[in-house]
Amino acid sequence: MINDDIVKNVELINKLPGLSKVKKEVKSIVDYQITSLERKKQGLENNLTKSNHLIFTGNPGTGKTTVARIIANIYRDLGLITDGRLIEVSRSDLVVPGKGETAKRSSKIYNAAMDNVLFIDEAYTLINEDDPNDNGQEAIDELLKFMEDYRDRFIVIVAGYEKEMSTFINSNAGLLSRFKKDILFEDYNSLELFQIFYKLCKDNNYIVARDASENVKISCNKIIEIMGEKYANARDIRRFFESCIETQATRLIKKENKAKIDLMQIKKEDIEITTNNFF
């Protein structure tokens, strides 16, 4: 039987704009784990060794870290780990100069991540094909050791660009055997950017004037079109939102006796000025 905490955390993911494939994958993970627990209660254990480690692939700003934090809570609520924090690291946290030092440093970090979920962002940077003596290999070797020795207490999510992560996982038989599920975080379309903009407004106590809504839509289209290969998804729309409220503040500073609605409302002119200055 699925408990309320799991339901709440799955719902948090379902409420995120876009990410339809991610939501299906998370549901599949939860359904499998719940069913496995029910089978176990009925004495129907199997000999399958299913990995709980995950690969998150996609471009920047697609919500990989946000979803990873929620999944850490879901894994805790499922009983896969006891704590449920997300320990976020990158190459700079793990790799240091000097032979043998990276192994010591990474081992210490991995040990601190025990009973939680370790999230390695841009994990593909641990491999430097141009330098076979790169110390990143020590971090990978230690990672594989921890995944083997503490398989019931140590869960890892590695994340990065789709192509680079494929190269990373396929570069090492140990990685390939342990990371079985790849979840693709697709780029946000203009409608999803529009939804994220309105969510940012709601979360920060702003409202958009009725006649400004269409301008927000136009700006979301422009962000994707003009940014091109540099498009950073939610990061870009957050920057745009922050620019809008700065524009609003510049307009309001000249106004005396401001009412609450004045301080909340983003007007059409705020969107237009921001759009003209944003690109």
N, C-alpha and C positions, 0 to 999 in steps of 0.2 A: 504494500500500500504506500503510495507516494505521500510524503509528509508536507505540511504547509510551508516549511522553509524552502524546500525544493521547488514547490509551485511558485512561490514568490520570486525566487531567483531566476527561474526559467521565464517568468513573466517580465522581469526586468530586461532580459535579452529580447524578448518578443516585442517590447515597446520601443526598441531602438529603431530609428529609420533605416529602411533598406535591409541588407544582409539576409535576404531570403534563404540562400544556401546555408549560411551559418546557422540560422534558426532551425532548419531541418536537421542539420548534423547534430546540434545540441540535443534536440528532441530524441534523435536516434540513440545518442550516448546514454541519456537518462532512461529511456525505455529499456535498453539492454540491461543496464545495471539494476533497475528495479525488478525486472523479470528474473535476472540471475539470483537476486536475493530471495525471491519467492520460490524459485526452484530449489535453492539450498535448504529452505525451511521444510520443503517436502522431500528432502533426501535425494534430490535429482542433480547433484553436483556433476560437472563434466571435467574432462582432462584438458580442455582448451586453456591456453595461456594467452589471454587477451591483454594487449598493451593499453595502458591508460595515457601514455605519452602522446602529445599532439604536435602537428606542424601547422602553423598559421601562415598562409601565404597571401600576399596582396601588397598593394601600394601604400605609401604613407597616408595616415589620416582615415583609414577605413575601419577603425574601432577594434583593432587586434588586442591592444592592452586592456581596453574597457571590458571586452568579452572575457579575456583571460582572468581578470579579477573576479568576475561573477562566477566563472567556472570553478575557480579555487574554492569558493563557498559551496557550490553544488557538490563538488567532490567530497568536501567535509561532511555535508548533510547526507551524502550517500554512504558515509563511513569508510571511504577510500583513504582518507587522511584524517588526522585528529585535530589539526589546527585550522587551516583554510586560508592562510595569508598567501598573497602572491609576492614572491621574492624576485624583483626585477633587476636584471644585470645585463651588461653588454661586454664586448671584448675588453674595453678599457678597465673593467672591474676585475677581469679574470687573468689577463695576460700582462706579465711584467718582464723586464730584461733579466738575463741570467738563467742559464740552464738549471732546471730543477726548481726554480723559484715560482714559476707559473703553476706547477703541479701542487706546490704547498699552498699557494694563494687560492687557487680554485677549489682545492680540497676543503679549505676552511670555509669558503662561501657555500659549497654544496652541503657541508655538514650543518651549517646554520639554516639551510632550507629544508632540512629533514622534517617530515610530517606536514609540509606545506607544498606549494607548487612553485617550482623554479621556472622563471620566464626569461629566456635568453633572446634579446632583441638583436636583429641583424646577425643571427648566429653564423651565417655563411662567412662572416669576416674572420672567424676562427681558423679558416683555412686560407693559406697564402700559397697558391700554386707556383708563384714565381720564386718562392724561397722555401725549399724543402726542410730547412732547419728552423723555420718560424716556430716560436714558442707556443703558438695557438694549439698545436697538436697535443701539447701536454694537457691543456684544458679539456680537450676532447677525450683523451685517454682516461683522465680522472673522472669525467662525466660518465663514460661507459662503465667504469668500475663501480661507481656509486649506483648506477641504474641496475647493475647486476647484483651487487651485494645487499642493497636495500630496496629491492623491488616492491616491497609492501609498504614502504614509508616515503618513497622518493619519486615524485611525479614531475615531469619536465615538459614544458611547452617551448618550442623553438619557433622563431618568427622571422620573416623577411620577405624580400621580393620573390615572386613565384619561380622565375628561372634560376636565380642564384641559390634558392633553397633546394631546388631539385638537384643542382650540381653538388651542393653540400651533403645532402643525405646520401646520394649515390657514390660519394667519394670514399665511403668507409662502410665495410660490410657490417660492422657493429651498429652503426647508426641506422642502416637500412633495415636491420632485423628488429630494432627496438621502436622505431617510429613508423607506425603502420597507417595512421589516419592523417590525411592532409585536408585541412579545411580552408577553402578559398574565400577570401574577403574581397568581393567585387567592388569596383569603383562606384561611388554614388552618382546617380544621374541628377539632372537639374531639379526634378520634383523632390527627390530625397534631400538635396541641399536646402530647398525651400522649407521642408519639414524640420530640418536641423536648425535653421535660422529661427523659426518660430519656437522651437524647444528652448533655444538659448534665451530668447526673449522671456518665455514663461519662467524658466529657472532663475532668471535674474531680475524679475519684476519689471519687465518692459512690455509694452503693447505696441502693435503696429497700427497706424491709422488706416481706416478702411480704404482710402484712395491711394495708399502706398503699397498695397499688396501686389498689384500688378508690376510695380517697379522692382519689388524684391524678386519676383519670378524672372524678370528680364535680366537682373543682375546675376542670378544663379546661372542662367544660360551663358552669360558673358564670361563668368569665372571659368567654366569648363572650356569654352571656345578659345579664350585668349591665353589662359595658362598653358594649354597644350600639354606637352610632355612634362612640364613642371607642375601640373595639376596635383594638388595635395589633399584633395577631398575635404574632409571635415576641418582640417587645419586652415584651409583657405576660407571656408565660410565662417569660421570662428574669427579669423583676422578681419573679414568684412564686417561682421557683427560688431567687433570691438571698435572698428573705424566709424561705424554708424553712431555708436553711443558717444564717441568723441565729438563727432559732428553735431550731434544733438546738444551736447554740453556747451559747445562753442556758441550755438544759437541761444541757448537758455541763459547764458551768463549775462546777457544784455537785458534780460527780462526781470522786472521787479515783481514782488508779490506772487511768486510761482505757486500754483496749486499742485496737489498730488498728481493729478492727471498730466500736468505739464511735465513733471519729472519722469513720468512713466512712458509717455507717448513718443514714438519715433515717427516723424512726419515724412510725407512724400519728399519734401525738399531735402531732408536729411539723407534719404536713400539716393536721391539724384546727385547731390554734391559728393557723397562718398564714392559712388560709382565712377564719377568723372575723375576723381583723384586716386582711385584704387589701383588702376592698371598703369 
